[in-house]
């Protein structure tokens, strides 16, 4: 190896090999059946305070990759020296308890998958629905990790999922309903009542055409598991990612040990759960483990990579990458833990307000701690009873205020699978929560 190699403190390689299949039906017609193969490696090298990174595709020459990444790190460190980076120590991960697959999707003929999708789509085409779309995704990949400290480990995963959407329109107004499920193994389609979910997507679209847009204002709100899960992920989870903390872009900087939420609130990130954000070890070969971000309202821990754990004092294991991109700190399966309240009690607690259901996206500013989310739909609550259906409702406010205004936490935790974007990369995640009652929050409507 070249002379500059003696200055390289550390290097590592992630080799990713896999394939993904997608089938898309649009209004009953096959729009796409595609299979993509990937084979590549991401190589990082550390020199002083600089990381060099290179991607190698196709025929993988790791020695060449390591030299290229090392050369980059060396020249960056020479030209713009920064404070040396330390990495938290890690031991070899134990690869155990991977998700079991009962029905291998690779043994199911493409024709059978298309037929299943046609049935799903037919169930979404309820009276009043104008158009439908259904998508099947399947991906299998093998990840190998090795580094200059002699750590070597590997695992394989295979996941499947589907999404169905329906659109209904009337007098130029369009409303959509969408349902999706992701998991491991083709048995997903037996475990979940997919035909019922498809019908639900269709019915939501049609019902929303008749729904009213409510008046906005500050009021008590009940959040369903999906919207509360999105809040936990977007507003709390991202702010606890240690790289954002170090960049000065988090309201949770220097808050460890402080009471930042109602004592009823515990928020956890757990990559060991067999949800969509599962991994046995992260992109740095660190064993996955459960982290309590907030415990009983007290801010307990950031999420770390080896670098941030060494800087801030913490435990690594939350460094992830899409494919063989440069790894960044990120969540896995993030959720508000179960409380004790029953749904009926929560309605009584809210008394007069809104019940907001599902998520249509939103945005969050982790540095200022403000967020805005859009619910898929909702109901007005009057005298502790659900009344009329509402649409076009948003929820906004300050993260820390909402956390302190949580008055009841349900006992019905449910996870929702999806993909989270950060640093231009998408990673599979799940987020969830039981129902949450919030004493006051700003709701936007008409």
Secondary structure, 3 states (H helix, E strand, C coil): CCHHHHHCCEEEEEEEEEEEEEEEEECCEEEEEEEEEEEEEEEEEEECCEEEEEEEECCCCHHHHHHHHHHHHHHHHHHCCCCCCCCCCCCCCCCCCCCCCCCCHHHCCHHHHHHHHHHHHHHHCCCCCCEEEEEEEEEEEEEEEEECCCCEEEEEEEEEEEEEEEEEEECCEEEEEEEEEEECCCCHHHHCCHHHHHHHHHHHHHHHHHCECCCCEEEEEEECHHHHHHHHHHHHHHHHEHHHHHCCCCCCCCCCCCECCCCCCCEEEECCCCCCCCCCECCCCCECCEEEEEECCEECCCEECHHHHHHHCCCECCEECCCCCCCEECCCEEEECCCCECHHHHHHHHCCEEEEECCCCEEEECCCCEEEEECCEEEEEECCEEEEEECCCEEEEEHHHHHHCEEEEECCCEEEEEEEEECCEEEEEEEEECCEEEEEEEEECC
